[in-house]
């Protein structure tokens, strides 16, 4: 049982590190542009204790330097979002791979 717990911790650590490196890569090597929040949607799930939790997600879109439109999504957390649909946001993306992007909010 202890082995499974340690293995799970290692997997979670790898995922967290990969996510941080990816975000760092996009923010430091990427191009900055303006995007727009197109939708904010709540997602609710019920945990093992029967308690409901809601997390808000913002979908955004931006146009790359070649005029192609790309979309992304980012969690706004579990409190009512301070962002609104139609709001302009800063987006970072890798020019060689615009689907790798991150919005600044």
C-alpha distances in whole Angstrom, upper triangle without the diagonal:
4,5,5,6,9,10,11,13,15,16,17,19,20,21,23,25,26,27,29,31,32,33,35,36,38,39,41,42,43,46,46,48,49,47,47,44,45,43,40,38,36,32,31,27,26,22,20,22,26,27,29,29,31,31,35,35,38,40,42,44,46,49,48,51,52,53,50,48,44,41,38,36,35,33,35,32,32,36,39,40,43,43,46,46,49,48,49,46,45,43,42,42,42,45,44,41,42,39,37,38,38,40,41,40
4,5,5,6,9,10,11,12,14,15,17,19,20,21,23,24,26,27,29,30,32,33,35,36,38,39,40,41,44,45,47,48,46,46,44,45,43,40,38,36,33,31,28,27,24,22,24,27,28,30,29,32,31,34,35,38,39,42,44,46,48,48,50,52,52,49,47,44,41,38,36,34,32,34,32,32,35,38,39,42,43,45,46,49,47,48,45,44,42,41,41,41,44,43,40,41,39,36,37,36,39,39,38
4,5,5,6,9,10,11,12,14,15,17,18,20,21,23,24,26,27,29,30,31,33,35,36,37,38,39,43,44,46,46,45,45,43,44,42,40,38,36,33,32,29,28,25,23,26,29,29,31,30,32,32,35,35,38,39,41,43,44,47,46,49,50,50,47,46,42,40,37,35,33,32,34,32,33,36,39,40,42,43,45,46,48,47,47,44,43,41,39,39,39,42,41,38,39,37,34,36,35,38,38,38
4,5,5,6,9,10,10,12,14,15,17,18,20,21,23,24,26,27,29,30,31,33,35,36,37,38,41,42,43,44,42,43,40,41,39,37,35,33,29,28,25,25,21,20,23,25,26,28,27,29,29,32,32,35,36,38,40,42,44,44,46,47,48,45,43,39,37,34,32,30,29,32,29,30,33,36,37,40,40,42,43,45,44,44,41,41,39,37,37,37,40,39,36,37,34,32,34,33,35,36,36
4,5,5,6,9,10,11,12,14,15,17,18,20,21,23,24,26,27,29,30,32,33,34,36,37,40,40,42,43,41,41,39,40,38,35,33,31,28,27,24,23,20,18,21,24,24,26,25,27,26,30,30,33,34,37,39,41,43,43,46,47,47,44,42,39,36,33,31,29,27,29,27,27,31,34,34,37,38,40,41,44,42,43,40,39,37,36,36,36,39,38,36,36,34,31,32,31,34,34,34
4,5,5,6,9,10,10,12,14,15,16,18,20,21,22,24,26,27,28,30,32,33,34,35,38,39,41,42,41,41,39,40,39,36,35,33,30,29,26,26,23,22,24,27,27,28,27,29,28,31,31,34,35,37,39,40,43,42,45,46,47,44,42,38,36,33,31,29,28,30,28,29,32,35,35,38,38,41,42,44,43,43,39,38,36,35,35,35,38,37,34,36,33,31,32,31,33,34,33
4,5,5,6,9,10,11,13,14,15,17,19,20,21,23,25,26,27,29,30,31,32,33,37,38,40,41,39,40,38,39,37,35,34,32,29,28,26,26,23,22,25,27,28,28,27,29,27,30,30,32,33,35,37,39,41,40,42,43,44,41,40,36,34,31,29,28,27,29,28,29,32,35,35,38,38,40,41,43,42,41,38,37,35,33,33,32,36,35,32,33,31,28,30,29,32,33,33
4,5,5,6,9,10,11,12,14,15,17,18,20,21,23,24,26,27,29,30,31,32,35,36,38,38,36,37,35,36,34,32,30,28,25,25,22,22,19,19,21,24,24,25,23,25,24,27,26,29,30,32,34,36,38,38,41,42,42,39,37,34,31,28,26,25,23,26,24,25,28,31,32,34,34,37,37,40,39,39,35,35,33,31,31,31,35,33,31,31,29,26,28,27,29,30,30
4,5,5,6,9,10,11,12,14,15,16,18,20,21,22,24,26,27,28,30,31,34,34,36,37,36,36,34,36,34,32,30,28,26,25,23,23,20,20,22,25,24,25,23,25,24,26,26,29,30,32,34,36,38,37,40,41,42,39,38,34,31,28,26,24,23,25,23,24,27,31,31,33,33,36,37,39,38,38,34,33,31,30,30,30,34,33,30,31,29,26,27,26,28,29,28
4,5,5,6,9,10,10,12,14,15,16,18,20,21,22,24,26,27,28,29,32,33,35,37,35,36,35,36,35,33,32,30,27,28,25,26,23,23,26,28,28,28,26,27,25,28,27,29,30,32,34,35,37,36,39,40,41,38,37,33,31,28,26,25,24,26,25,26,30,33,32,34,34,37,38,40,38,38,34,33,31,29,29,28,32,31,28,30,27,25,26,25,28,29,29
4,5,5,6,9,10,11,12,14,15,16,18,20,21,23,24,26,27,27,31,32,33,34,33,34,32,33,32,30,29,27,25,25,23,24,21,22,25,26,26,26,24,25,23,25,25,27,27,29,31,32,34,34,36,37,38,35,34,30,28,25,23,22,21,24,23,25,28,31,30,33,32,35,35,37,36,36,32,31,29,27,27,26,30,29,26,27,24,22,24,23,26,27,27
4,5,5,6,9,10,11,12,14,15,17,18,20,21,23,24,25,26,29,30,32,32,31,31,30,31,29,27,26,25,22,22,20,21,19,20,22,24,23,23,21,22,20,22,22,24,25,27,29,31,33,32,35,36,37,34,32,29,26,23,21,19,18,21,20,21,24,27,27,29,29,32,32,34,33,33,30,29,27,25,25,25,29,28,26,26,24,21,22,21,23,24,24
4,5,5,6,9,10,11,12,14,15,16,18,20,21,22,24,25,28,29,31,32,31,32,30,32,31,29,28,27,25,25,24,25,22,23,25,27,26,26,24,24,22,24,23,25,26,28,30,31,33,32,35,36,37,35,33,29,27,24,22,20,20,22,21,23,26,29,28,30,30,33,33,35,34,33,30,28,26,25,25,25,28,28,25,26,24,21,22,21,23,24,24
4,5,5,6,9,10,10,12,14,15,16,18,20,21,22,23,26,27,30,31,30,31,30,31,30,29,28,27,25,26,25,26,24,25,28,29,29,28,25,26,23,25,24,25,26,27,28,29,31,30,32,34,35,32,31,27,26,23,22,20,20,23,22,24,28,30,29,31,31,33,33,35,34,33,29,28,25,23,23,22,26,25,22,24,22,19,20,20,23,24,24
4,5,5,6,9,10,10,12,14,15,17,18,20,21,21,24,25,27,28,27,28,26,28,27,25,25,24,22,23,22,23,22,23,26,27,26,25,22,22,20,21,20,22,22,24,25,26,29,28,30,32,32,30,28,24,22,19,18,17,17,20,19,21,24,27,26,28,27,30,30,32,30,30,26,25,23,21,20,20,24,23,20,21,19,16,17,17,20,21,21
4,6,5,6,9,10,11,12,14,16,17,18,20,20,23,24,26,27,26,27,25,27,26,24,24,23,22,23,22,23,22,23,26,27,26,25,22,22,19,20,19,21,22,23,25,26,28,27,30,32,32,30,28,25,23,19,18,16,15,18,17,19,22,25,24,26,25,28,29,30,29,28,24,23,21,20,20,20,24,24,21,22,20,16,17,16,18,19,19
4,5,5,6,9,10,10,12,14,15,16,18,19,22,23,26,27,26,28,27,29,28,27,27,26,25,26,26,27,25,27,29,31,29,28,25,25,22,23,22,23,24,24,26,26,28,27,29,31,32,30,29,25,24,20,19,18,18,20,20,23,25,28,26,28,27,30,31,32,30,29,25,24,21,19,19,19,23,22,20,21,20,16,17,16,19,19,20
4,5,5,6,9,10,10,12,14,15,16,17,20,21,24,25,25,26,25,27,27,26,26,26,24,26,25,27,26,28,30,31,30,29,26,25,22,23,21,22,22,22,23,24,26,24,27,28,29,27,26,22,21,18,18,16,17,20,20,23,26,28,26,28,27,29,29,31,29,28,24,22,20,17,17,16,20,19,17,18,16,13,14,14,18,19,20
4,6,5,6,9,10,11,12,14,15,15,19,19,21,22,21,23,22,24,23,22,22,22,21,23,23,25,24,26,29,29,28,26,23,22,19,19,17,18,18,19,20,21,23,22,25,27,27,25,23,20,18,15,14,13,14,16,17,20,23,25,23,24,23,26,26,27,25,24,21,19,17,15,15,15,19,19,16,16,15,11,12,11,14,15,16
4,5,5,6,8,10,11,12,14,15,18,18,21,22,22,23,23,25,25,24,24,24,23,25,25,27,26,28,30,31,29,28,25,24,20,21,19,19,20,20,22,22,24,23,25,27,28,26,25,21,20,17,16,14,15,17,17,21,23,25,23,24,23,26,27,28,26,24,20,18,16,14,15,15,19,20,17,18,17,13,13,12,14,14,16
4,6,5,6,9,10,10,12,13,17,18,21,23,22,25,24,27,27,26,27,27,26,28,28,31,29,31,34,35,33,31,28,27,24,24,22,22,22,22,22,22,24,22,24,26,27,25,25,21,20,18,18,16,18,20,21,24,26,28,26,27,26,28,29,29,27,25,22,19,17,14,14,13,17,17,16,16,16,12,13,12,15,16,18
4,5,5,6,9,10,10,11,14,16,18,20,20,22,22,24,24,24,24,25,24,27,27,30,29,31,34,34,32,30,27,26,22,22,19,19,19,18,19,19,20,19,21,23,24,22,21,18,17,14,15,14,16,19,20,23,26,27,25,25,24,26,26,27,25,23,19,17,14,12,11,11,14,14,12,13,12,8,9,9,13,14,17
4,5,5,6,8,10,10,13,13,16,17,17,19,19,21,22,21,22,23,23,26,26,29,28,31,33,33,31,29,26,24,20,20,17,17,17,16,17,17,19,18,20,22,23,21,20,17,16,13,13,12,14,16,17,21,23,24,22,22,21,23,23,24,22,20,16,14,12,9,10,11,14,15,13,13,12,9,8,7,10,11,13
4,6,5,6,8,9,13,13,16,19,19,22,22,24,25,25,26,27,27,29,30,32,31,34,36,36,34,32,29,27,24,23,21,20,20,19,20,19,21,19,21,23,25,23,23,20,19,16,17,15,17,19,20,24,25,27,24,24,23,26,26,26,24,22,18,15,13,10,11,11,15,16,15,15,15,11,11,10,12,12,15
4,6,5,6,7,11,13,16,18,19,22,22,25,26,26,27,28,28,31,31,34,33,36,38,39,37,35,31,29,26,25,22,21,21,20,20,18,19,17,18,21,22,21,21,18,18,16,17,17,19,21,23,26,28,29,26,27,25,27,27,27,25,22,19,16,13,10,9,8,12,12,12,12,13,9,10,10,13,14,17
4,6,6,5,8,10,12,15,15,18,19,21,23,23,25,26,26,29,30,33,33,35,38,38,36,33,30,28,24,23,20,18,18,16,16,15,16,14,15,18,19,18,17,15,15,13,15,14,17,19,21,25,26,27,24,24,22,24,24,23,22,19,16,13,10,6,6,6,10,11,10,9,10,7,6,7,10,11,15
4,6,6,8,8,11,14,15,18,19,21,23,23,25,26,27,30,31,34,33,36,38,38,36,34,30,28,24,23,20,19,18,17,17,15,17,15,16,19,20,20,19,17,16,15,16,15,17,18,20,24,25,26,23,23,21,23,23,23,20,18,14,11,9,6,7,9,12,14,13,12,13,10,8,7,9,9,13
4,6,8,10,13,16,18,21,22,25,27,27,29,30,30,33,34,37,37,39,41,41,39,37,33,31,28,26,24,22,22,20,20,18,19,17,17,20,22,22,21,19,20,18,19,18,21,22,24,28,29,30,26,26,24,27,27,26,24,21,17,14,12,9,10,9,12,14,14,14,16,13,11,11,13,13,16
4,7,10,13,16,18,21,23,25,27,28,30,31,32,34,35,38,38,41,43,43,41,39,35,33,29,28,25,23,23,20,19,17,17,15,15,18,20,19,20,18,19,18,20,19,22,24,26,30,31,32,29,28,26,28,28,27,25,22,18,15,13,9,8,7,9,11,11,12,14,11,11,12,14,15,18
4,6,10,13,14,18,19,22,24,25,27,29,29,33,34,37,37,40,42,42,40,37,34,31,27,26,23,21,19,17,16,14,14,11,12,15,16,16,16,14,16,15,17,17,20,22,24,28,29,30,26,26,23,25,24,23,21,18,15,12,9,6,5,4,7,9,10,9,11,9,8,9,12,13,16
4,7,10,12,16,18,21,23,24,27,29,30,33,35,38,39,42,44,43,41,38,35,32,28,26,23,20,19,16,15,12,11,9,9,12,14,14,14,14,15,15,18,18,21,22,25,29,30,30,26,25,23,24,23,21,20,16,14,10,8,5,5,6,7,10,11,9,12,11,9,11,12,13,16
4,7,10,13,16,18,21,22,25,27,29,32,34,37,38,41,43,42,40,37,33,30,27,24,21,18,17,14,13,10,11,9,10,14,14,15,14,14,15,14,16,17,20,20,23,27,27,27,23,22,19,21,20,19,16,13,10,7,6,5,7,9,10,14,14,11,14,12,10,10,9,10,14
4,7,10,13,16,19,20,23,26,28,31,34,37,38,41,43,42,39,36,33,30,26,23,20,17,16,12,11,8,8,8,9,12,12,13,12,12,13,13,16,16,20,20,23,27,27,26,22,21,18,19,18,16,14,10,9,6,5,6,8,11,11,15,14,11,14,13,11,11,10,10,14
4,7,10,13,16,18,21,24,26,29,32,35,37,40,41,40,38,35,31,28,24,21,18,15,14,10,9,7,8,10,11,14,13,13,12,12,12,13,15,15,18,18,22,25,25,23,20,18,15,15,14,12,10,7,6,5,6,9,11,14,14,18,17,13,15,15,12,11,9,10,12
4,7,9,12,14,17,21,23,26,29,32,34,37,39,38,35,32,28,25,22,18,15,12,10,7,5,4,7,10,12,15,13,12,10,9,9,10,12,13,16,16,20,23,23,21,17,17,13,13,11,9,8,6,5,6,6,9,11,14,15,18,16,13,13,14,11,10,8,10,11
4,6,9,11,15,18,20,24,27,31,32,36,37,36,33,30,27,23,20,16,14,10,9,5,6,7,10,13,16,17,15,14,11,11,10,10,11,12,15,15,18,21,21,19,15,15,11,10,8,6,6,5,6,8,9,13,14,18,18,21,19,15,15,16,13,12,10,11,12
4,6,8,11,14,17,20,23,27,29,33,34,32,29,26,23,19,16,13,10,6,6,4,7,9,13,16,19,20,18,17,13,12,10,9,9,10,12,12,15,18,17,15,12,12,8,7,5,5,5,7,7,10,11,14,16,19,21,23,21,17,16,17,14,12,10,11,11
4,7,10,14,16,20,23,27,29,32,34,32,29,26,23,19,17,13,11,7,6,5,7,10,13,16,20,21,18,16,13,12,9,10,10,12,14,14,17,19,19,17,14,14,11,9,5,6,8,10,11,14,13,17,18,21,22,24,21,18,17,18,16,15,13,15,14
4,6,10,13,16,19,23,25,29,30,28,26,22,20,16,14,10,8,6,5,7,10,13,17,20,23,24,21,19,16,14,11,11,9,11,12,12,15,16,16,14,12,13,10,8,5,8,10,12,13,16,15,19,20,23,24,26,23,20,18,19,17,16,14,16,14
4,7,10,13,17,20,22,26,27,25,22,19,16,12,10,7,6,4,6,9,12,16,19,22,26,27,24,22,19,17,13,12,9,10,10,9,11,12,13,10,8,11,8,7,6,10,11,13,13,16,16,19,21,24,26,28,25,22,20,20,18,16,14,15,13
4,7,10,13,17,19,23,24,22,20,16,14,10,8,6,5,7,8,12,15,18,22,24,28,29,27,24,21,18,15,13,10,11,10,10,11,11,12,11,10,13,11,11,10,13,15,17,17,20,19,22,23,26,28,29,26,23,21,21,19,18,16,18,15
4,6,10,13,16,20,20,18,16,12,10,6,6,4,6,9,11,15,18,22,25,28,31,32,30,28,24,22,18,16,12,12,10,10,10,9,10,9,10,13,13,13,13,17,17,20,19,22,22,24,25,28,30,32,28,26,23,23,21,19,18,19,17
4,7,10,13,16,18,16,14,10,8,5,5,6,8,11,13,16,20,23,27,29,32,33,31,29,25,22,19,16,13,12,10,11,10,9,12,12,13,16,16,16,16,20,20,23,22,24,23,25,26,28,31,32,28,26,23,23,22,20,19,21,18
4,7,10,13,14,12,10,7,5,4,6,9,11,14,16,20,23,27,30,32,36,37,35,32,29,26,22,20,16,16,13,13,12,10,12,13,15,18,19,19,20,23,24,26,25,27,26,28,29,32,34,35,31,29,26,26,25,23,23,24,21
4,6,10,11,9,8,6,6,7,9,12,14,17,19,23,26,29,33,34,38,39,37,34,31,28,24,22,18,17,15,16,14,12,15,16,18,21,22,23,23,27,27,29,28,29,28,30,30,33,36,36,32,31,27,27,26,25,25,26,23
4,7,8,6,5,4,6,9,12,15,17,21,23,26,30,33,36,38,42,43,41,38,35,32,28,25,22,21,18,19,16,14,16,18,20,24,25,26,26,30,30,32,31,33,32,33,34,36,39,39,36,34,31,30,30,28,28,29,26
4,5,5,5,6,8,11,13,17,19,22,25,28,31,34,38,39,43,44,43,40,36,33,30,27,23,22,18,20,17,14,17,20,22,25,26,28,29,32,32,34,32,34,33,34,34,36,39,40,36,35,31,31,30,28,29,29,27
4,6,7,10,11,15,17,20,22,26,28,32,35,38,41,42,46,47,46,43,40,36,33,30,26,25,22,23,20,18,21,23,26,29,30,32,32,36,36,38,36,37,36,37,37,39,42,42,38,38,34,33,33,31,32,33,30
4,6,9,11,15,17,21,24,27,30,33,36,40,43,44,48,49,48,45,42,38,35,32,28,27,23,24,21,18,20,23,25,29,30,32,33,37,36,38,37,38,38,39,39,41,45,45,41,40,37,36,35,33,33,34,31
4,6,10,13,16,20,22,26,28,32,35,38,42,43,47,48,47,44,40,37,34,31,27,26,23,23,20,17,19,21,24,28,29,30,31,35,35,37,36,38,37,38,39,41,44,44,41,39,36,35,35,33,33,33,31
4,7,10,13,17,20,23,26,29,33,36,40,41,45,46,45,42,38,35,32,29,25,23,20,20,17,14,16,18,21,24,26,27,28,32,32,34,33,35,34,36,37,39,42,43,39,38,35,34,33,31,30,31,28
4,7,10,13,16,20,22,26,29,33,36,38,42,43,41,39,35,32,28,26,22,20,17,17,14,11,13,15,18,21,23,24,25,28,28,31,30,32,31,33,34,37,40,40,37,35,32,31,30,28,27,28,25
4,7,10,13,17,20,23,27,30,33,35,39,40,38,36,32,29,26,23,19,17,14,14,11,8,10,12,15,18,19,21,22,26,25,28,26,28,28,29,31,33,36,37,34,32,29,28,27,24,24,24,21
4,7,10,13,16,20,23,26,30,32,36,37,35,33,29,26,22,20,16,14,11,11,8,6,8,10,11,15,16,17,18,22,22,24,23,25,25,27,28,31,34,35,31,29,26,26,24,22,21,21,18
4,7,10,13,16,20,23,27,28,32,33,32,29,26,23,19,16,13,11,7,7,5,4,7,9,9,13,14,15,16,20,19,21,20,22,21,23,24,27,30,31,28,26,23,22,21,18,17,18,15
4,7,10,13,17,20,24,26,29,31,29,27,23,20,17,14,10,9,6,5,6,6,8,7,7,11,10,11,12,16,16,18,16,19,19,21,22,25,28,29,26,24,21,21,19,16,15,16,13
4,7,10,13,16,20,22,26,27,25,23,19,17,13,10,7,6,4,5,7,9,11,11,9,12,10,11,11,14,14,16,14,16,16,18,19,22,24,26,23,20,17,17,15,13,12,13,11
4,6,10,13,17,19,23,24,22,20,17,14,11,8,6,5,6,7,10,12,13,12,9,11,8,9,8,11,11,12,11,13,13,15,17,20,22,24,21,18,16,16,14,12,10,11,10
4,7,11,14,16,20,21,19,17,13,11,7,6,4,7,9,10,13,16,17,15,13,14,11,11,9,10,11,12,11,13,12,15,15,18,20,22,18,15,13,14,12,11,10,12,12
4,7,11,13,17,18,16,14,10,8,6,5,6,8,11,12,16,18,19,18,14,15,11,11,9,9,9,9,8,10,9,12,13,16,17,19,17,13,12,13,10,10,8,11,11
4,7,10,13,14,12,10,7,6,4,6,9,11,15,16,19,22,23,21,18,18,15,14,11,10,11,10,9,10,9,11,11,15,15,17,15,11,11,12,10,11,9,13,14
4,7,10,11,9,8,6,6,6,8,11,14,17,18,22,25,25,24,20,20,16,16,14,12,12,10,9,9,7,10,10,12,12,15,13,10,10,12,10,11,10,12,14
4,7,8,6,5,4,6,9,11,15,17,21,22,25,28,29,28,24,24,20,19,17,15,15,13,12,12,10,11,10,12,11,14,13,9,11,13,11,13,13,15,18
4,5,5,5,6,7,11,13,16,18,22,23,27,30,31,30,26,26,23,22,20,18,18,15,14,12,10,10,8,9,8,10,10,7,10,12,11,13,13,16,19
4,6,8,10,11,14,16,20,22,25,27,30,33,34,33,30,29,25,25,23,21,21,17,17,14,12,12,10,11,8,11,12,10,13,14,13,16,16,18,22
4,6,9,11,15,17,21,23,27,29,32,35,36,35,32,31,28,27,25,22,23,20,19,18,15,15,13,12,9,11,12,10,13,15,15,18,19,21,24
4,7,10,13,16,20,22,26,27,31,34,34,33,30,29,25,25,22,19,20,18,18,17,15,15,13,14,12,14,14,11,14,16,16,18,18,21,23
4,7,10,13,17,20,24,25,29,32,33,32,28,28,25,24,21,19,20,18,17,17,14,15,12,13,11,12,12,9,11,14,14,16,17,20,22
4,7,10,14,17,21,22,26,28,29,28,25,25,21,20,17,16,17,15,15,15,12,13,12,14,13,14,13,9,10,13,12,14,14,18,20
4,7,11,14,17,19,23,25,27,26,23,23,20,19,17,16,16,15,14,14,11,12,10,12,12,13,10,7,7,10,9,11,12,16,17
4,7,10,14,16,19,22,23,22,19,20,17,16,14,14,15,14,13,13,10,12,11,13,14,15,12,9,7,10,9,10,10,14,15
4,7,11,13,16,19,20,20,17,18,15,15,14,14,14,14,12,12,9,11,10,13,15,16,13,10,8,9,7,7,8,12,13
4,7,10,12,15,17,17,14,16,13,14,13,14,14,14,12,13,11,13,13,16,18,19,16,13,11,11,9,8,8,11,11
4,6,9,12,14,14,12,14,12,13,13,15,14,14,12,13,11,13,14,17,20,21,18,15,13,12,10,8,7,9,9
4,5,9,11,12,10,12,11,13,14,17,15,16,14,15,14,16,17,20,23,25,21,19,17,16,14,11,10,11,9
4,7,8,8,6,9,8,11,13,15,14,15,13,15,15,17,19,22,25,27,24,21,20,18,16,13,11,11,8
4,6,8,8,10,11,14,16,19,17,19,17,18,18,20,22,25,28,30,27,24,22,21,19,15,14,14,11
4,7,8,11,13,15,17,20,19,21,20,22,22,24,26,29,32,33,30,28,25,24,22,19,18,17,14
4,6,9,11,14,16,19,18,20,19,21,22,25,27,30,33,35,32,29,27,26,24,20,18,18,14
4,7,9,11,13,17,16,18,18,21,22,25,27,30,33,35,32,29,27,27,24,21,18,18,14
4,5,8,10,13,12,15,14,17,18,21,23,27,29,32,29,26,24,24,21,18,15,14,11
4,7,10,13,11,13,13,16,18,21,23,27,29,32,29,26,25,25,21,18,15,13,10
4,7,9,7,10,9,13,15,18,21,24,26,29,26,23,22,22,19,16,12,11,8
4,6,6,9,10,14,16,19,22,25,27,30,27,24,23,23,20,17,14,14,11
4,5,9,11,14,15,19,21,24,26,28,26,22,21,22,19,17,14,15,13
4,7,9,13,14,18,20,23,24,27,25,21,21,22,19,17,14,15,14
4,6,10,12,16,18,22,23,26,24,21,21,21,17,16,12,12,11
4,7,9,13,16,19,20,23,22,18,19,19,15,14,10,10,10
4,6,10,13,17,18,21,20,16,17,16,12,10,7,6,7
4,7,10,14,15,18,17,14,15,14,11,9,6,5,8
4,7,10,12,15,14,10,11,11,7,6,4,6,9
4,7,9,12,11,9,10,9,5,5,6,8,11
4,6,9,7,5,7,6,4,7,9,11,15
4,6,5,5,8,6,7,10,12,15,18
4,5,6,9,9,10,13,15,17,21
4,6,9,9,11,15,17,20,23
4,5,6,8,12,15,18,21
4,5,6,10,12,15,18
4,6,9,12,15,18
4,7,11,14,16
4,7,10,13
4,7,9
4,6
4
